[in-house]
């Protein structure tokens, strides 16, 4: 191959690689739709936004049966969109809360640092409405590594070693019935790393079905009822 042709081929390949990387980054930053799951209470009844206690930790699983999420009702509307960045630099938009008061938000409960998450035995990550060891409160604080996230700003990192925000769970609110449903995620998902790190534990707990989609509904419970012990720091 002549030198000019060779250089032209390299430039074309380099341009294609750059375009592919841009497309991948865009795909990672775009909302990802999963199967719609209606949020229900312990009796299987549709959960209504007005029934949520403010500043209380609620947990549900989405989009898989083993991946926990926080559901929070803050004490103020969250109406302004927040632009956030993943660790790889890809920017994404989070549109705020839902519900009549625009104060209901949901995020993955898998910490973005070392993947600490609420288990049946203990949870080192939780929403803390009062002052914590590294903040004035009203944050999601992971006591395993002191990563702190602001749920009113798309779970952006306030302090600590976490390299990126928590993934946001996209919620659908029916204004007529006040019911809630999870429909997807946006931001830095940790699911593959989560499945890999806890493969043995999840294998025993979910009998090989940890990656199974949660289905048409997901039960919401208070974190205190889901975990035997919750750590506050």
CORFENDA-V424898 format. One record per backbone hydrogen bond with DSSP energy under -0.5 kcal/mol. NH is the residue of the N-H (numbers start at 1). CO is the residue of the C=O. Records with the same first field share a line. If there is no record, write none. Layout:
NH=CO / CO
This chain:
6=2
7=3
8=4
9=5
10=6
11=7
12=8
13=9
14=10
15=11
16=12
17=13
18=14
19=15
20=16
21=17
22=18
23=19
24=20
25=21
26=22
27=23
28=24
29=25
30=26
32=185
33=31
34=183
37=182
38=216
39=180
40=218
41=45
44=41
47=39
49=178
51=48
52=49
55=73
56=53
58=56 / 71
59=221
60=69
62=67
65=212
66=210
67=64
68=66
69=60
70=107
71=58
72=105
74=72 / 103
78=102
79=77
82=94
84=82 / 92
86=90
89=86
92=84
94=82
97=78 / 102
98=104
102=99
103=98
104=98
105=72 / 103
107=70
108=167
109=68
111=109 / 116
115=111
119=122
123=229
126=141
128=139
129=127
132=135
135=132
138=128
139=128
140=149
141=126 / 139
142=147
143=124 / 141
145=142
146=142
147=142
148=159
149=140
150=156
151=149
153=150
154=151
155=150
156=150 / 153
158=148
159=148
161=145
165=85
166=155
168=186
169=106
170=168 / 184
172=181
174=179
175=173
178=174
179=174
180=47
181=172
182=37
183=170
184=170
185=32
186=168
189=187
194=190
195=191
196=192
197=193
198=194
199=196
202=198
203=199
204=200
205=201
206=202
207=203
208=203
209=206
212=209
214=63
218=38
220=40
221=59
223=57
225=222
226=222
227=223
228=120
229=121
231=123
